[in-house]
Structures are given as structure tokens and as C-alpha cells.
């Protein structure tokens, strides 16, 4: 089985660090073999594996990073 797209919602969320690292290695290997990975995470460590990061809050995109570079700040919080 060689999926082209993998949706991973908090793939390491309830795992200890050893098993979490194994999951991230697996996702990294799948990506190296051509799979696109769409991952939702609250973990900065897990996000550090990503080529592209989109930071969201309350359904709004706050910023986008490509290869750890901020590309564009799309939304700023307004003072109420």
C-alpha cells in the first residue's frame, strides 16, 4: 500500500516519546517516498519536521511558514 496523501490528526498526541519518534520516522519515510502528509499538531517538535506550516487560531490563518521562513502574515488579532 502506497498512499499518495496521508491525513494525520495529532499522530503522536497520546504516545510516549519513543513511540512518537517512531511515528514521525514513519511519516518522514512515507514523505521521502512521495506521499503528501497533512498533519494537525499542537507539538512544535512534530511541526519542525514539516516543509510548510500554517498556524491557525479560531479557524483563521495567522501565518504561513515554508522551510521555517515566515512567508506571509495573513491575519492579525484586532483589539476589542
C-alpha positions, 0 to 999 in steps of 0.5 A: 500500500502506497498512499499518495496523501496521508491525513494525520490528526495529532499522530503522536498526541497520546504516545510516549516519546519513543513511540512518537519518534517512531511515528514521525520516522514513519511519516518522514519515510512515507514523505521521502517516498512521495506521499503528501502528509497533512498533519494537525499538531499542537507539538512544535517538535512534530511541526519542525519536521514539516516543509510548510506550516500554517498556524491557525487560531479560531479557524483563521490563518495567522501565518504561513511558514515554508522551510521555517521562513515566515512567508506571509502574515495573513491575519492579525488579532484586532483589539476589542 
